């Protein structure tokens, strides 16, 4: 068996060649060479037999001219030319090839034959192949931005974070990047699209992220899991150590078929996979938006949190609106969480800030007290509620208006840090104050959402993961 | 029995008094008088015994001085003073009192006694009472903006629309206003918070909106439905005629109890209500965000749409990303929709724009064709798909980048209008282009969302309502 490199050769290569680099703007081969020159600090070698130089950098006719110089070759040439490029790569001692070109197994016929030839090259030589048919990968430390979609100033725009992102679908992963990462919805450690999985597959990437010290939580969108047993093993190993949330598409016959035509992979038996994910303590979702929302929660605070109660599933709701409190209860109970029965001493203390006519309870409807005492009410109420030994986590439902400017973030933040309990917040009202509110809370690791459903989802995930971590510490069952 | 006015006296009064008006900024009584003077075109009478004039308008010591002049009195004085104000109102011939003050049945004890006295006055005199304990109501034509929360330039900011909004929770309704209406998320015909329902209740308001020619669809957040039979009757009457989506809080014991303390109403037997809503063809939801998303869909196009097939439940998915297509299938199938089996002629026609290696199917993965032919691909593909006799509706999943500028909205829009089928769109990618994409589609009645779940929810609601309308026309069962 030839020696085979690990995924560091993709995520942290010592040098990079871009095969199919072109100075023609708008082409993918331009996007890649631009992105790499702009984002990556090691030596870069454009490869294109028709060019002397590209973007001011000397260009080589083939990888063969770069013998011993290249660790990672990023390949973006027509499918029919890829096998030859890979043979050149082997010849040049390249360790890893990120093949972003499409037109392989996913198109059937000739593409399938090309795919088989590439696989053969990889098996025989030990050359690692990522893809084909993928949009590439991103590492924020050390930095490399390898997708073919042009992104200016990637280093400035993609801030290092603790979240790992795995997507099987190229366009979708690109969408994740563009929409969520670039917009600052969350920060990321590593993000990648795995494509056709000719060699590197979802299990190897997940295992890599499970071991990566810079990745503290992982979200994944997968159309197929080929080796359920191996996937389960990694997921189990992560349980209670790093949160894992997964969309596994293809629940239905039609979607499984669509997944097959899209990335040439079988969707596997959905029920087996569902059970395996649950057993391993992973969170399975259906919606990208949910996945992004959990990604935000885990990127801000991966957990685990301190748990107050044995069941570790009891929440308090602090709200400025009774209606939102009622709706939150319905959603929290649907998700299996309990509404904490507050301690007598908490209720007594709340009585001091509540008006006479209003007995405190859970949900803690803070509005009348807030009207009387202003924003300090939040400090007093949250101090009491966070200190309550029957409360494992808090869902905060405030109103955004100019009083947000006076919100006592620091004081409440210190209480949060003191108790180590999770808090998530919905915000509604005047959207001009949302950004301020969110940024101030994010500093304390509190995710802020504009829908209650996302709050409930995040709190449930925080508590589940914290329970799994406690179980692991005590040697009990995970999940 | 005394004669009792209808709800026109609240939504379209000939004259308005504001009892508790004050020139002190920041107070609710300032908010109301400001809002009314700024938004309402009829005569306005501030009432406050301690003032000569407020905001330049002559002020009266009591409603009694305004005998015969006032149709609607908006009341914002301490609870203990409300019965006397109502007696003054009766004396002055006022037809309707909108009581925004809190401190009644929802606080128990003394408040309950005050509430009973108000009820007695209403019963005996015929004076209609809205509230108490509510944030008010809004009508966009004729315009009146009555909440106590100050909103500058309400007439300019709240555009008339076709959606009616009913909320039981005051703060929440205010939140709806602030966040969704003011931000332009949707336009509204009438919006209101019903509060403690001392006299006017959810059934009467819903019936009013069901009959209001300017309201073509209704979304409602209710914590309780007191007279299930009457509610069901109105909902049934609306089935197939005006879409109705409802959040009915209090599914669980804890939330039912919280609803009780919040608006002094019993949550009713949840299962009975659930069944009744379903029978009446109403859509029941749990999450505000979902309710807002359906509100947007119905405000843009209330339906009903033309239905192509007998089952009227078959969708086509046109996507630039296979992954999103797979996820959409999973969610659509979960909601009970079918993935249309496209006609042979549609597939043949698609073959012309698809590359050779890619056989067209549903989802219609448009990316490779788009890469070859540019934005015109959308026209060709959507023309074929909309014309397909097996397709009842289309979910469009495009990518936002600068090509949005060239998107053929008009051409596709004409096809949409020609076929009368519903289309909804998700958008992802570069958020700078979202607004443009959304505005251009909204002109054709196509709602645009940033999560697929919302698309699926809206399409499902469109098709359900269109089926109910077809049933009604053919005299069959509704729902």
Interface residues (C-beta under 8 A of the other chain):
Chain A: X102 X103 X107 X108 X109 X110 X111 X167 X168 X169 X170 X171 X172 X174 X175 X178 X179 X182 X183 X221 X223 X247 X249 X250 X251 X252 X254 X255 X258 X259 X261 X262 X263 X286 X287 X288 X289 X290 X320 X321 X322 X323 X324 X325 X326 X327 X329 X330 X331 X333 X334 X339 X357 X358 X359 X361 X363 X365 X367 X368 X399 X400 X401 X428 X429 X430 X431 X450 X451 X452 X453
Chain B: X102 X103 X107 X108 X109 X110 X111 X167 X168 X169 X170 X171 X172 X174 X175 X178 X179 X182 X183 X221 X223 X247 X249 X250 X251 X252 X254 X255 X258 X259 X261 X262 X263 X286 X287 X288 X289 X290 X320 X321 X322 X323 X324 X325 X326 X327 X329 X330 X331 X333 X334 X339 X357 X358 X359 X361 X363 X365 X367 X368 X399 X400 X401 X428 X429 X430 X431 X450 X451 X452 X453
